[in-house]
Amino acid sequence: MFLNRNEQKPLHPQAIRRKLKIIFILTALFSLLLGMGFVGHQQMQQVKQHLNRIARQNTKVILIIEMHSIFLRRLLALNAMIISEDPFERDEFSQNFTDLGGEFMSRREKFEQYPLSEEEQRQLERLNLATMKYAEWRSHIINLLLNGNEQEARWFIQKHIFNEYRDILTKQKNLDGLEELKHYQIITSNQAMQQAHHAYKQAYLWLMATVLVAFISSGLFFGLRFRQIKQSQHQLYHAKMQAETVAEQQTQSSQHLSEQLKQRNLELSQLNQRLNQTVAELSQAKTAADCANHAKSNFLSNMSHEIRTPLNAMVGMTELLLETDLDLRQQDYAATIQTSSETLLALLTEILDFSKIEAGKLELEQQRFDLLACIEDALELMMPKAANKGLDLLVFFTDDLPREVIGDMTRLRQILLNLLSNAVKFTEKGDVLIYVSLKQQDLQQLTLHFLIRDSGVGISAEKIHSLFHPFEQLDTATARRYGGTGLGLTISKQLCELMHGQFEVESRAGQGSDFSFTVRLTPVVSARLIKQALPFGRHPTPYRIALVDDNPHVGDWFSQLFANSPFQVAYFRTASDFLARNTAYDLVFIDMEMPKINGLLLCQRIKQQTQWSSMKIVLLVYLGSMAWQEEENNLLFDNYLHKPININKLFQVLSETLGLPAKKTPPSHKTLPQPEVKPLRILLAEDNIVNQKVALLILQGLGYRADVANNGREVLTAVKNRGYQVILMDIQMPEIDGLEATRQIRQQPLEQPYIIAMTAHALHEFQEKCLQAGMNDFITKPVRRSEIQAALVKAQASK
């Protein structure tokens, strides 16, 4: 820490950062110098190694030159020894030859101490061989001379040494050149070594100079930075004095702010009290809203119960009345009552559904179901209304649409019914088309897209926004003409959103409407496609089929249905087009209602053609039409099919007409079998006299008899006195209600009866209460004969 001369003061953080920066720079500079020194040392070591290699190479060159020189001198000594006639000179030259051989061996040993290249190895081998050869010659010549065979020695010299002798002068010159080369190589090597040592000393001098300059520079830099730090320290001291002055001023300001803060705290405390009061009021309002919501739910439940109670008598009695012998006028009156009752019941159901959705209590089921059957059920329920207006209901589906999915079939069918009901209601002529396609699919979920298109009155752009307002119609004229509550579209949109889908509307006044929505469902593993599930495989024969219908949408639907099938299909929009083609078909479908030439006239024209005698004819007639049923018309066609067309019934009629084996298609609404007649002991617990009468008549029609209890106490007494196998238990009864009576029955040690709740409460949570109380089944009022029959079948199966 750097301190002031007069007093000790800590450094400012900025000065500390500068000091650390200086230390970092010096460390980096020192590291750089060390790196430079290390690199310089490595370079000088490389120079030294290179010089050593040069010295070794020069030494080897000198040695090889000396060996060549010794070799030549030995050759000259050998030659002189042979030529000389003086014995003493011969001994001297022989001794000289021997001494030179020792020198040669000494040089060769030194030469072999160094690593040799291939060329040097070859030179050394040649010298060794030549030396050994000349040594052998010398020994042989000396032996000849000692034995006095001078003539033979001279002949040996002429034979073996003549060629070498001729080159003695040349080799002597080469010897002189080798000596000069040797001296030149020695001088050059010494100069190179001196230069290398000089460069080595200069490199060290430069390195030391660089280190010295670096240290001097770093010292200067450190001195300058130290001076700057001292100046910064003095500046910080003066800044500290100024900061103390400012701090005193801030202290005074903070006191003033503290007073203001106290005033603010007082105001906030008052505001907090008012806020707490507001929260308490909101809590009371929420409690009141919850009570109101609970009261609304109770009111809806009670109203549903009170409305369903008389409806039970109306629906039950009407159903029983229609089963009796009535004339046409009475049947019409009874059917009107039944239709009105069903309308009122549908209205009540819509209101309850809307209440459940608003309360967030509507739960979707997850079950495996047949997608085509769901769509066909919705279409079949709307077919009578569409047939009365002469409308075609057609469903188009893509080739990749699966047959089975997992989801809530009931709610999906409810959406389709609401949209189809509106489409049929607001369409006077034309058709209603349903397009179903697979929008997206993976292993976890799939998204289906539905489009319902009609050719009705349409909706203006400024009124589309009010379509989904509950209990609202587009205008009073619409409400008076078509009726309805205005809840259907609202409920459909909310159900669609519960299924994680979207709801859209496109429409123009007078041109029809397009209602589309998407839903997310769970795929079924290895489920077949709808196209694959159609019964084409049972008819492998390529029958030729024709359709004559003036509605082009029916032709498109027919062509798409039989696409990629064994059947060959042709479509004609008019009877004239069919007759003009003059082609025989195995089967022809003919629409009854066509302009100019209707279906019956076309059938007559066909029957008049002998070449078409084997052609089968199916007449397409709207459900409820009577004109075609006269006896004289029965011979004009082979079979008939009701419009709007049902896909299953279409294939059933096709198989029957062509005489093909057909698998019977179960109807959408299964007819339950009659229960086996058993002496079931049934107790009817009902406090309403009219409902007692309805239930007893329905049971009598099913072949059962029952005793009656007017309240829960009578039920408990009857169960104790006479054991019953089945109890039809109403919920709201005087003295003891149905739930409490069931609980007490389940606690008694007796043969437990099969208890069926039969109540006007239609909410799902009420059904859960009944099951928790110990009941076995649940029927909602107004009860129908089929529902009581199904419940009794289940009761018999459980016994």
Salt bridges, closest charged atoms under 4 A:
GLU7 OE2 - LYS9 NZ 2.30
GLU66 OE1 - ARG107 NE 2.40
GLU66 OE2 - LYS182 NZ 2.71
GLU85 OE2 - ARG154 NH2 3.98
GLU103 OE1 - ARG73 NH2 3.97
GLU119 OE1 - ARG122 NH2 2.60
GLU119 OE2 - ARG126 NH2 3.99
GLU120 OE1 - LYS60 NZ 3.35
GLU179 OE2 - ARG73 NH1 3.78
GLU267 OE1 - ARG264 NH1 3.62
ASP290 OD2 - LYS286 NZ 3.05
GLU306 OE2 - HIS305 ND1 3.57
GLU323 OE1 - ARG785 NH1 2.85
GLU342 OE1 - ARG784 NH2 2.92
ASP353 OD2 - ARG411 NH1 3.50
GLU358 OE1 - LYS296 NZ 3.56
ASP370 OD1 - ARG403 NE 2.75
ASP377 OD2 - ARG413 NH1 3.50
GLU380 OE2 - LYS649 NZ 3.96
ASP392 OD1 - LYS643 NZ 3.24
GLU404 OE1 - ARG368 NH2 2.67
GLU428 OE2 - LYS389 NZ 3.62
GLU428 OE2 - ARG481 NH2 3.86
ASP431 OD2 - HIS553 ND1 2.77
GLU472 OE1 - HIS469 ND1 3.39
ASP475 OD2 - LYS463 NZ 3.49
GLU497 OE2 - LYS493 NZ 2.59
ASP514 OD1 - ARG453 NE 2.98
ASP549 OD2 - LYS643 NZ 2.97
ASP591 OD1 - LYS643 NZ 3.46
GLU686 OE1 - LYS781 NZ 2.65
ASP707 OD2 - ARG722 NH1 3.03
ASP730 OD1 - LYS781 NZ 3.50
GLU735 OE1 - ARG713 NE 2.93
GLU740 OE1 - ARG743 NH1 3.33
GLU768 OE2 - HIS764 NE2 3.31
ASP777 OD2 - LYS794 NZ 3.43
